[in-house]
Amino acid sequence: MPTTAAGCKERMEEVNAAIKLGAKTFLRKEYTYLSIFAIIFATIIYFAVDRVEGAAFPYTTVSFLIGASTSMLAGFLGMSIATITNVKTTYLCNGRADDGFNHDNALAAGFGAAFQGGQVLGFCLVGLALILLEAIILSYKGSIIVSSTDFFVTADSVRKLFEFVSGYGLGGSTVALFGRVGGGIYTKAADVGADLAGKVGEHLEEDSPQNPGTIADNVGDNVGDIAGMGADLFGSLAESTCAALVVSTSSVVLLTKPDAVYFPLLVTSVGIIASALTVPFAYIIKTDVETKLKIQLIVSTLLMSALLIPVILYVLPSEPLNLSFAE
């Protein structure tokens, strides 16, 4: 094994290149089969939902395909960012520098690299989910919502809009399900195989560089825990937001104020702002990694709560609605 900083860095990059290639190969094959499944499922949705509703355009089908495609993109982005960040974090945490090894400085440097990679992934996923969902709503809104003097006619058109948009969350969750299961199975198979071949067969240490199965094990960690988790996070956000939008249309009070039904989207937007404001605390606070993360959780929670107060007061109706029904 190389002992110089340059030699260790070169060796790490060589191993990381093999891991990156394996992860991309797995995702390419997995997403090929997922695309075929998504097209078949979208066809079923068209005949089961759009045709039954008598829609002039396959709204739910298109929403589903956009959600599925974005979920795949989220998984690929997560894997790409992880394979770039992992080697940097490992190198920095080992303190391989010309000025010697300092444990505290090395750990802080490694945390900085890992935290920056997590920022890119987190903001990309939430940003993608929010902007595409808003784009779908705005695209569908003009042709679905009916402006009528009859309140209940307009309310019914709003309900249809969000039911059509809910295909977005279904697409994201469908891909996330297969991404987590497929990646998880590969992860466990590679982990068990590497352990049996290395620790049991050759009496090597865990993740020993002398065990070629370690590369397959790391590929599994990336496609299962990173790519699968990225798709899962996107799917959870998309489906929960779509569900909240659909539920909001069941409230007559909310429908009396046009902006109120978009409250779930505003909550996500406020969360992005709160998270962005919390990021500097990871660098300002000079303490151990665990304390930094705990402080960030506390600060982000307080900021989120404070920023939501004016949104709630401005957007949500303040008084109940009194409707008089003709006998």
Buried (B, 14 or more C-beta within 10 A) or exposed (E): EEEEBEEBBEEBEEBBEBBBEBBBEBBEEBBEEBBEEBEEBBEEBBEEBBEEEEBEEBBBBBBBBBBBBBBBBBBBBBBBBBBBBBBBBBBBBBBBBEEEEEEEBBBBBBBBBBBBBBBBBBBBBBEBBBEBBBEBBEBBEEEBBEEEEEEEEBBBBBBBBBBBBBBBBBBBBBBBBBBBEBBBEBBEEBBEBBBEBBBEEEEBEEBBEEBEBBBBBBBBBBBBBBBBBBBBBBBBBBBBBBBBBBEBBEBEEBBBBEEBBBBBBBBBBBBBEBBEBBBEBBEEEEEEBEEBBEBBEEBBEEBBEEBBEEBEEEBBEEEEEEEEEEE
